[in-house]
Amino acid sequence: MPEAYVAFNIQISRELSDVIEAVMRNTGIKKAALGRALLWEALHARKAGAKGEKR
């Protein structure tokens, strides 16, 4: 795997983590509740994608 690709993925992961932490701080949502909501959305997006639907 190219080194630049790995570095890019690490950067995106850190930025996403920062965004998630900011959302949790600003909304008061707990980590477990946010995780469940994100998992729910990901599962439904995957199911819709498998059926060829758009969300």
PQR file of N, CA, C, O and H, with PARSE charges and radii, in Angstrom:
ATOM      1  N   MET A   1       0.860  -1.174   0.000 -0.4000 1.5000
ATOM      2  CA  MET A   1       0.000   0.000   0.000 -0.0000 2.0000
ATOM      3  C   MET A   1       0.908   1.240   0.000  0.5500 1.7000
ATOM      4  O   MET A   1       1.818   1.334   0.824 -0.5500 1.4000
ATOM      5  N   PRO A   2       0.673   2.176  -0.902 -0.5600 1.5000
ATOM      6  CA  PRO A   2       1.527   3.361  -0.970  0.2800 2.0000
ATOM      7  C   PRO A   2       1.513   4.155   0.340  0.5500 1.7000
ATOM      8  O   PRO A   2       0.485   4.276   1.006 -0.5500 1.4000
ATOM      9  N   GLU A   3       2.671   4.683   0.681 -0.4000 1.5000
ATOM     10  CA  GLU A   3       2.829   5.415   1.937 -0.0000 2.0000
ATOM     11  C   GLU A   3       1.916   6.645   2.013  0.5500 1.7000
ATOM     12  O   GLU A   3       1.375   6.953   3.075 -0.5500 1.4000
ATOM     13  H   GLU A   3       3.507   4.585   0.140  0.4000 1.0000
ATOM     14  N   ALA A   4       1.748   7.343   0.888 -0.4000 1.5000
ATOM     15  CA  ALA A   4       0.890   8.533   0.866 -0.0000 2.0000
ATOM     16  C   ALA A   4      -0.563   8.160   1.152  0.5500 1.7000
ATOM     17  O   ALA A   4      -1.279   8.909   1.816 -0.5500 1.4000
ATOM     18  H   ALA A   4       2.188   7.093   0.025  0.4000 1.0000
ATOM     19  N   TYR A   5      -0.994   7.009   0.653 -0.4000 1.5000
ATOM     20  CA  TYR A   5      -2.365   6.541   0.878 -0.0000 2.0000
ATOM     21  C   TYR A   5      -2.593   6.269   2.364  0.5500 1.7000
ATOM     22  O   TYR A   5      -3.628   6.636   2.921 -0.5500 1.4000
ATOM     23  H   TYR A   5      -0.412   6.401   0.113  0.4000 1.0000
ATOM     24  N   VAL A   6      -1.628   5.629   2.988 -0.4000 1.5000
ATOM     25  CA  VAL A   6      -1.732   5.320   4.417 -0.0000 2.0000
ATOM     26  C   VAL A   6      -1.777   6.614   5.226  0.5500 1.7000
ATOM     27  O   VAL A   6      -2.592   6.752   6.138 -0.5500 1.4000
ATOM     28  H   VAL A   6      -0.788   5.330   2.536  0.4000 1.0000
ATOM     29  N   ALA A   7      -0.902   7.558   4.893 -0.4000 1.5000
ATOM     30  CA  ALA A   7      -0.867   8.840   5.604 -0.0000 2.0000
ATOM     31  C   ALA A   7      -2.194   9.581   5.441  0.5500 1.7000
ATOM     32  O   ALA A   7      -2.693  10.181   6.393 -0.5500 1.4000
ATOM     33  H   ALA A   7      -0.240   7.446   4.152  0.4000 1.0000
ATOM     34  N   PHE A   8      -2.757   9.539   4.246 -0.4000 1.5000
ATOM     35  CA  PHE A   8      -4.045  10.198   3.990 -0.0000 2.0000
ATOM     36  C   PHE A   8      -5.137   9.568   4.844  0.5500 1.7000
ATOM     37  O   PHE A   8      -5.941  10.284   5.442 -0.5500 1.4000
ATOM     38  H   PHE A   8      -2.351   9.052   3.473  0.4000 1.0000
ATOM     39  N   ASN A   9      -5.176   8.245   4.910 -0.4000 1.5000
ATOM     40  CA  ASN A   9      -6.198   7.560   5.712 -0.0000 2.0000
ATOM     41  C   ASN A   9      -6.066   7.889   7.189  0.5500 1.7000
ATOM     42  O   ASN A   9      -7.068   8.053   7.885 -0.5500 1.4000
ATOM     43  H   ASN A   9      -4.523   7.664   4.425  0.4000 1.0000
ATOM     44  N   ILE A  10      -4.836   7.985   7.668 -0.4000 1.5000
ATOM     45  CA  ILE A  10      -4.614   8.343   9.070 -0.0000 2.0000
ATOM     46  C   ILE A  10      -5.116   9.758   9.331  0.5500 1.7000
ATOM     47  O   ILE A  10      -5.760  10.011  10.349 -0.5500 1.4000
ATOM     48  H   ILE A  10      -4.021   7.852   7.104  0.4000 1.0000
ATOM     49  N   GLN A  11      -4.824  10.683   8.416 -0.4000 1.5000
ATOM     50  CA  GLN A  11      -5.272  12.068   8.563 -0.0000 2.0000
ATOM     51  C   GLN A  11      -6.798  12.146   8.586  0.5500 1.7000
ATOM     52  O   GLN A  11      -7.373  12.827   9.435 -0.5500 1.4000
ATOM     53  H   GLN A  11      -4.301  10.478   7.589  0.4000 1.0000
ATOM     54  N   ILE A  12      -7.451  11.452   7.660 -0.4000 1.5000
ATOM     55  CA  ILE A  12      -8.917  11.466   7.606 -0.0000 2.0000
ATOM     56  C   ILE A  12      -9.501  10.874   8.887  0.5500 1.7000
ATOM     57  O   ILE A  12     -10.482  11.396   9.417 -0.5500 1.4000
ATOM     58  H   ILE A  12      -6.983  10.898   6.970  0.4000 1.0000
ATOM     59  N   SER A  13      -8.911   9.796   9.385 -0.4000 1.5000
ATOM     60  CA  SER A  13      -9.396   9.169  10.616 -0.0000 2.0000
ATOM     61  C   SER A  13      -9.315  10.132  11.789  0.5500 1.7000
ATOM     62  O   SER A  13     -10.240  10.215  12.598 -0.5500 1.4000
ATOM     63  H   SER A  13      -8.114   9.372   8.954  0.4000 1.0000
ATOM     64  N   ARG A  14      -8.204  10.862  11.881 -0.4000 1.5000
ATOM     65  CA  ARG A  14      -8.046  11.826  12.977 -0.0000 2.0000
ATOM     66  C   ARG A  14      -9.052  12.958  12.857  0.5500 1.7000
ATOM     67  O   ARG A  14      -9.648  13.373  13.851 -0.5500 1.4000
ATOM     68  H   ARG A  14      -7.453  10.795  11.225  0.4000 1.0000
ATOM     69  N   GLU A  15      -9.242  13.461  11.640 -0.4000 1.5000
ATOM     70  CA  GLU A  15     -10.195  14.553  11.440 -0.0000 2.0000
ATOM     71  C   GLU A  15     -11.616  14.101  11.761  0.5500 1.7000
ATOM     72  O   GLU A  15     -12.380  14.846  12.375 -0.5500 1.4000
ATOM     73  H   GLU A  15      -8.757  13.124  10.832  0.4000 1.0000
ATOM     74  N   LEU A  16     -11.970  12.902  11.355 -0.4000 1.5000
ATOM     75  CA  LEU A  16     -13.301  12.377  11.655 -0.0000 2.0000
ATOM     76  C   LEU A  16     -13.477  12.207  13.160  0.5500 1.7000
ATOM     77  O   LEU A  16     -14.541  12.509  13.701 -0.5500 1.4000
ATOM     78  H   LEU A  16     -11.349  12.297  10.856  0.4000 1.0000
ATOM     79  N   SER A  17     -12.456  11.732  13.823 -0.4000 1.5000
ATOM     80  CA  SER A  17     -12.508  11.576  15.272 -0.0000 2.0000
ATOM     81  C   SER A  17     -12.720  12.926  15.952  0.5500 1.7000
ATOM     82  O   SER A  17     -13.494  13.032  16.904 -0.5500 1.4000
ATOM     83  H   SER A  17     -11.592  11.486  13.384  0.4000 1.0000
ATOM     84  N   ASP A  18     -12.030  13.958  15.462 -0.4000 1.5000
ATOM     85  CA  ASP A  18     -12.198  15.304  16.020 -0.0000 2.0000
ATOM     86  C   ASP A  18     -13.624  15.807  15.827  0.5500 1.7000
ATOM     87  O   ASP A  18     -14.197  16.417  16.730 -0.5500 1.4000
ATOM     88  H   ASP A  18     -11.402  13.872  14.689  0.4000 1.0000
ATOM     89  N   VAL A  19     -14.192  15.553  14.661 -0.4000 1.5000
ATOM     90  CA  VAL A  19     -15.564  15.983  14.377 -0.0000 2.0000
ATOM     91  C   VAL A  19     -16.540  15.263  15.301  0.5500 1.7000
ATOM     92  O   VAL A  19     -17.445  15.884  15.857 -0.5500 1.4000
ATOM     93  H   VAL A  19     -13.727  15.057  13.928  0.4000 1.0000
ATOM     94  N   ILE A  20     -16.360  13.966  15.464 -0.4000 1.5000
ATOM     95  CA  ILE A  20     -17.252  13.189  16.333 -0.0000 2.0000
ATOM     96  C   ILE A  20     -17.170  13.698  17.770  0.5500 1.7000
ATOM     97  O   ILE A  20     -18.195  13.837  18.437 -0.5500 1.4000
ATOM     98  H   ILE A  20     -15.624  13.461  15.012  0.4000 1.0000
ATOM     99  N   GLU A  21     -15.963  13.974  18.247 -0.4000 1.5000
ATOM    100  CA  GLU A  21     -15.807  14.495  19.605 -0.0000 2.0000
ATOM    101  C   GLU A  21     -16.487  15.851  19.759  0.5500 1.7000
ATOM    102  O   GLU A  21     -17.110  16.118  20.786 -0.5500 1.4000
ATOM    103  H   GLU A  21     -15.130  13.860  17.705  0.4000 1.0000
ATOM    104  N   ALA A  22     -16.374  16.710  18.746 -0.4000 1.5000
ATOM    105  CA  ALA A  22     -17.018  18.025  18.798 -0.0000 2.0000
ATOM    106  C   ALA A  22     -18.537  17.887  18.833  0.5500 1.7000
ATOM    107  O   ALA A  22     -19.209  18.602  19.576 -0.5500 1.4000
ATOM    108  H   ALA A  22     -15.868  16.493  17.911  0.4000 1.0000
ATOM    109  N   VAL A  23     -19.075  16.980  18.041 -0.4000 1.5000
ATOM    110  CA  VAL A  23     -20.526  16.748  18.039 -0.0000 2.0000
ATOM    111  C   VAL A  23     -20.975  16.269  19.413  0.5500 1.7000
ATOM    112  O   VAL A  23     -21.994  16.724  19.933 -0.5500 1.4000
ATOM    113  H   VAL A  23     -18.530  16.398  17.437  0.4000 1.0000
ATOM    114  N   MET A  24     -20.220  15.362  19.992 -0.4000 1.5000
ATOM    115  CA  MET A  24     -20.581  14.842  21.309 -0.0000 2.0000
ATOM    116  C   MET A  24     -20.555  15.952  22.360  0.5500 1.7000
ATOM    117  O   MET A  24     -21.446  16.031  23.205 -0.5500 1.4000
ATOM    118  H   MET A  24     -19.392  14.993  19.570  0.4000 1.0000
ATOM    119  N   ARG A  25     -19.528  16.811  22.307 -0.4000 1.5000
ATOM    120  CA  ARG A  25     -19.426  17.921  23.265 -0.0000 2.0000
ATOM    121  C   ARG A  25     -20.570  18.918  23.087  0.5500 1.7000
ATOM    122  O   ARG A  25     -21.170  19.362  24.066 -0.5500 1.4000
ATOM    123  H   ARG A  25     -18.803  16.746  21.620  0.4000 1.0000
ATOM    124  N   ASN A  26     -20.864  19.262  21.851 -0.4000 1.5000
ATOM    125  CA  ASN A  26     -21.852  20.308  21.576 -0.0000 2.0000
ATOM    126  C   ASN A  26     -23.291  19.849  21.756  0.5500 1.7000
ATOM    127  O   ASN A  26     -24.173  20.673  22.000 -0.5500 1.4000
ATOM    128  H   ASN A  26     -20.377  18.901  21.056  0.4000 1.0000
ATOM    129  N   THR A  27     -23.542  18.567  21.642 -0.4000 1.5000
ATOM    130  CA  THR A  27     -24.914  18.076  21.764 -0.0000 2.0000
ATOM    131  C   THR A  27     -25.177  17.369  23.082  0.5500 1.7000
ATOM    132  O   THR A  27     -26.330  17.153  23.453 -0.5500 1.4000
ATOM    133  H   THR A  27     -22.826  17.897  21.444  0.4000 1.0000
ATOM    134  N   GLY A  28     -24.124  17.010  23.787 -0.4000 1.5000
ATOM    135  CA  GLY A  28     -24.282  16.284  25.031 -0.0000 2.0000
ATOM    136  C   GLY A  28     -24.597  14.809  24.824  0.5500 1.7000
ATOM    137  O   GLY A  28     -24.900  14.097  25.782 -0.5500 1.4000
ATOM    138  H   GLY A  28     -23.187  17.185  23.485  0.4000 1.0000
ATOM    139  N   ILE A  29     -24.527  14.345  23.578 -0.4000 1.5000
ATOM    140  CA  ILE A  29     -24.816  12.941  23.296 -0.0000 2.0000
ATOM    141  C   ILE A  29     -23.688  12.068  23.853  0.5500 1.7000
ATOM    142  O   ILE A  29     -22.519  12.454  23.822 -0.5500 1.4000
ATOM    143  H   ILE A  29     -24.280  14.923  22.800  0.4000 1.0000
ATOM    144  N   LYS A  30     -24.038  10.938  24.340 -0.4000 1.5000
ATOM    145  CA  LYS A  30     -23.054  10.011  24.892 -0.0000 2.0000
ATOM    146  C   LYS A  30     -22.439   9.169  23.779  0.5500 1.7000
ATOM    147  O   LYS A  30     -23.052   8.950  22.734 -0.5500 1.4000
ATOM    148  H   LYS A  30     -24.988  10.624  24.365  0.4000 1.0000
ATOM    149  N   LYS A  31     -21.232   8.708  24.021 -0.4000 1.5000
ATOM    150  CA  LYS A  31     -20.493   7.951  23.009 -0.0000 2.0000
ATOM    151  C   LYS A  31     -21.255   6.709  22.554  0.5500 1.7000
ATOM    152  O   LYS A  31     -21.287   6.411  21.360 -0.5500 1.4000
ATOM    153  H   LYS A  31     -20.734   8.886  24.870  0.4000 1.0000
ATOM    154  N   ALA A  32     -21.858   5.993  23.471 -0.4000 1.5000
ATOM    155  CA  ALA A  32     -22.585   4.770  23.108 -0.0000 2.0000
ATOM    156  C   ALA A  32     -23.790   5.087  22.228  0.5500 1.7000
ATOM    157  O   ALA A  32     -24.062   4.370  21.265 -0.5500 1.4000
ATOM    158  H   ALA A  32     -21.832   6.234  24.441  0.4000 1.0000
ATOM    159  N   ALA A  33     -24.509   6.154  22.552 -0.4000 1.5000
ATOM    160  CA  ALA A  33     -25.682   6.532  21.756 -0.0000 2.0000
ATOM    161  C   ALA A  33     -25.262   6.957  20.359  0.5500 1.7000
ATOM    162  O   ALA A  33     -25.919   6.605  19.379 -0.5500 1.4000
ATOM    163  H   ALA A  33     -24.288   6.737  23.334  0.4000 1.0000
ATOM    164  N   LEU A  34     -24.175   7.711  20.258 -0.4000 1.5000
ATOM    165  CA  LEU A  34     -23.678   8.135  18.952 -0.0000 2.0000
ATOM    166  C   LEU A  34     -23.223   6.924  18.146  0.5500 1.7000
ATOM    167  O   LEU A  34     -23.483   6.840  16.946 -0.5500 1.4000
ATOM    168  H   LEU A  34     -23.641   7.998  21.054  0.4000 1.0000
ATOM    169  N   GLY A  35     -22.553   6.000  18.796 -0.4000 1.5000
ATOM    170  CA  GLY A  35     -22.105   4.787  18.112 -0.0000 2.0000
ATOM    171  C   GLY A  35     -23.270   3.981  17.570  0.5500 1.7000
ATOM    172  O   GLY A  35     -23.219   3.492  16.441 -0.5500 1.4000
ATOM    173  H   GLY A  35     -22.342   6.069  19.771  0.4000 1.0000
ATOM    174  N   ARG A  36     -24.319   3.839  18.367 -0.4000 1.5000
ATOM    175  CA  ARG A  36     -25.500   3.102  17.905 -0.0000 2.0000
ATOM    176  C   ARG A  36     -26.146   3.793  16.714  0.5500 1.7000
ATOM    177  O   ARG A  36     -26.553   3.131  15.759 -0.5500 1.4000
ATOM    178  H   ARG A  36     -24.361   4.236  19.284  0.4000 1.0000
ATOM    179  N   ALA A  37     -26.243   5.120  16.760 -0.4000 1.5000
ATOM    180  CA  ALA A  37     -26.857   5.868  15.658 -0.0000 2.0000
ATOM    181  C   ALA A  37     -26.039   5.719  14.383  0.5500 1.7000
ATOM    182  O   ALA A  37     -26.599   5.518  13.305 -0.5500 1.4000
ATOM    183  H   ALA A  37     -25.913   5.658  17.535  0.4000 1.0000
ATOM    184  N   LEU A  38     -24.718   5.817  14.497 -0.4000 1.5000
ATOM    185  CA  LEU A  38     -23.861   5.676  13.316 -0.0000 2.0000
ATOM    186  C   LEU A  38     -23.929   4.260  12.760  0.5500 1.7000
ATOM    187  O   LEU A  38     -23.964   4.075  11.543 -0.5500 1.4000
ATOM    188  H   LEU A  38     -24.263   5.981  15.372  0.4000 1.0000
ATOM    189  N   LEU A  39     -23.947   3.267  13.630 -0.4000 1.5000
ATOM    190  CA  LEU A  39     -24.043   1.882  13.188 -0.0000 2.0000
ATOM    191  C   LEU A  39     -25.373   1.646  12.484  0.5500 1.7000
ATOM    192  O   LEU A  39     -25.412   0.995  11.440 -0.5500 1.4000
ATOM    193  H   LEU A  39     -23.918   3.417  14.619  0.4000 1.0000
ATOM    194  N   TRP A  40     -26.461   2.166  13.040 -0.4000 1.5000
ATOM    195  CA  TRP A  40     -27.795   2.035  12.441 -0.0000 2.0000
ATOM    196  C   TRP A  40     -27.792   2.608  11.027  0.5500 1.7000
ATOM    197  O   TRP A  40     -28.267   1.965  10.092 -0.5500 1.4000
ATOM    198  H   TRP A  40     -26.430   2.695  13.888  0.4000 1.0000
ATOM    199  N   GLU A  41     -27.260   3.812  10.873 -0.4000 1.5000
ATOM    200  CA  GLU A  41     -27.209   4.452   9.554 -0.0000 2.0000
ATOM    201  C   GLU A  41     -26.348   3.652   8.588  0.5500 1.7000
ATOM    202  O   GLU A  41     -26.719   3.473   7.428 -0.5500 1.4000
ATOM    203  H   GLU A  41     -26.874   4.335  11.633  0.4000 1.0000
ATOM    204  N   ALA A  42     -25.209   3.173   9.051 -0.4000 1.5000
ATOM    205  CA  ALA A  42     -24.312   2.408   8.183 -0.0000 2.0000
ATOM    206  C   ALA A  42     -24.973   1.116   7.716  0.5500 1.7000
ATOM    207  O   ALA A  42     -24.855   0.746   6.547 -0.5500 1.4000
ATOM    208  H   ALA A  42     -24.907   3.319   9.993  0.4000 1.0000
ATOM    209  N   LEU A  43     -25.660   0.434   8.611 -0.4000 1.5000
ATOM    210  CA  LEU A  43     -26.325  -0.817   8.241 -0.0000 2.0000
ATOM    211  C   LEU A  43     -27.428  -0.572   7.226  0.5500 1.7000
ATOM    212  O   LEU A  43     -27.566  -1.328   6.264 -0.5500 1.4000
ATOM    213  H   LEU A  43     -25.755   0.734   9.560  0.4000 1.0000
ATOM    214  N   HIS A  44     -28.213   0.475   7.432 -0.4000 1.5000
ATOM    215  CA  HIS A  44     -29.301   0.762   6.502 -0.0000 2.0000
ATOM    216  C   HIS A  44     -28.780   1.258   5.160  0.5500 1.7000
ATOM    217  O   HIS A  44     -29.369   0.963   4.120 -0.5500 1.4000
ATOM    218  H   HIS A  44     -28.101   1.088   8.214  0.4000 1.0000
ATOM    219  N   ALA A  45     -27.690   2.004   5.172 -0.4000 1.5000
ATOM    220  CA  ALA A  45     -27.088   2.454   3.914 -0.0000 2.0000
ATOM    221  C   ALA A  45     -26.560   1.256   3.133  0.5500 1.7000
ATOM    222  O   ALA A  45     -26.681   1.203   1.909 -0.5500 1.4000
ATOM    223  H   ALA A  45     -27.211   2.244   6.016  0.4000 1.0000
ATOM    224  N   ARG A  46     -25.976   0.297   3.844 -0.4000 1.5000
ATOM    225  CA  ARG A  46     -25.451  -0.898   3.182 -0.0000 2.0000
ATOM    226  C   ARG A  46     -26.591  -1.714   2.583  0.5500 1.7000
ATOM    227  O   ARG A  46     -26.484  -2.199   1.457 -0.5500 1.4000
ATOM    228  H   ARG A  46     -25.878   0.340   4.839  0.4000 1.0000
ATOM    229  N   LYS A  47     -27.685  -1.869   3.334 -0.4000 1.5000
ATOM    230  CA  LYS A  47     -28.840  -2.619   2.824 -0.0000 2.0000
ATOM    231  C   LYS A  47     -29.428  -1.927   1.604  0.5500 1.7000
ATOM    232  O   LYS A  47     -29.766  -2.584   0.620 -0.5500 1.4000
ATOM    233  H   LYS A  47     -27.772  -1.475   4.249  0.4000 1.0000
ATOM    234  N   ALA A  48     -29.552  -0.606   1.660 -0.4000 1.5000
ATOM    235  CA  ALA A  48     -30.101   0.149   0.535 -0.0000 2.0000
ATOM    236  C   ALA A  48     -29.181   0.033  -0.671  0.5500 1.7000
ATOM    237  O   ALA A  48     -29.648  -0.085  -1.803 -0.5500 1.4000
ATOM    238  H   ALA A  48     -29.277  -0.071   2.460  0.4000 1.0000
ATOM    239  N   GLY A  49     -27.879   0.067  -0.430 -0.4000 1.5000
ATOM    240  CA  GLY A  49     -26.916  -0.061  -1.520 -0.0000 2.0000
ATOM    241  C   GLY A  49     -26.974  -1.429  -2.164  0.5500 1.7000
ATOM    242  O   GLY A  49     -26.803  -1.555  -3.377 -0.5500 1.4000
ATOM    243  H   GLY A  49     -27.500   0.163   0.490  0.4000 1.0000
ATOM    244  N   ALA A  50     -27.211  -2.451  -1.367 -0.4000 1.5000
ATOM    245  CA  ALA A  50     -27.301  -3.811  -1.900 -0.0000 2.0000
ATOM    246  C   ALA A  50     -28.538  -3.968  -2.773  0.5500 1.7000
ATOM    247  O   ALA A  50     -28.557  -4.780  -3.698 -0.5500 1.4000
ATOM    248  H   ALA A  50     -27.349  -2.349  -0.382  0.4000 1.0000
ATOM    249  N   LYS A  51     -29.572  -3.182  -2.473 -0.4000 1.5000
ATOM    250  CA  LYS A  51     -30.810  -3.240  -3.249 -0.0000 2.0000
ATOM    251  C   LYS A  51     -30.788  -2.256  -4.415  0.5500 1.7000
ATOM    252  O   LYS A  51     -31.709  -2.242  -5.231 -0.5500 1.4000
ATOM    253  H   LYS A  51     -29.557  -2.523  -1.721  0.4000 1.0000
ATOM    254  N   GLY A  52     -29.740  -1.434  -4.497 -0.4000 1.5000
ATOM    255  CA  GLY A  52     -29.651  -0.451  -5.566 -0.0000 2.0000
ATOM    256  C   GLY A  52     -30.447   0.811  -5.303  0.5500 1.7000
ATOM    257  O   GLY A  52     -30.685   1.599  -6.219 -0.5500 1.4000
ATOM    258  H   GLY A  52     -28.992  -1.446  -3.834  0.4000 1.0000
ATOM    259  N   GLU A  53     -30.864   1.013  -4.048 -0.4000 1.5000
ATOM    260  CA  GLU A  53     -31.639   2.201  -3.694 -0.0000 2.0000
ATOM    261  C   GLU A  53     -30.695   3.335  -3.328  0.5500 1.7000
ATOM    262  O   GLU A  53     -29.531   3.114  -2.991 -0.5500 1.4000
ATOM    263  H   GLU A  53     -30.671   0.374  -3.304  0.4000 1.0000
ATOM    264  N   LYS A  54     -31.216   4.549  -3.400 -0.4000 1.5000
ATOM    265  CA  LYS A  54     -30.445   5.706  -2.957 -0.0000 2.0000
ATOM    266  C   LYS A  54     -31.114   6.278  -1.732  0.5500 1.7000
ATOM    267  O   LYS A  54     -32.341   6.329  -1.639 -0.5500 1.4000
ATOM    268  H   LYS A  54     -32.161   4.729  -3.674  0.4000 1.0000
ATOM    269  N   ARG A  55     -30.283   6.714  -0.782 -0.4000 1.5000
ATOM    270  CA  ARG A  55     -30.799   7.333   0.445 -0.0000 2.0000
ATOM    271  C   ARG A  55     -30.659   8.810   0.357  0.5500 1.7000
ATOM    272  O   ARG A  55     -31.034   9.522   1.288 -0.5500 1.4000
ATOM    273  H   ARG A  55     -29.287   6.673  -0.857  0.4000 1.0000
TER
END
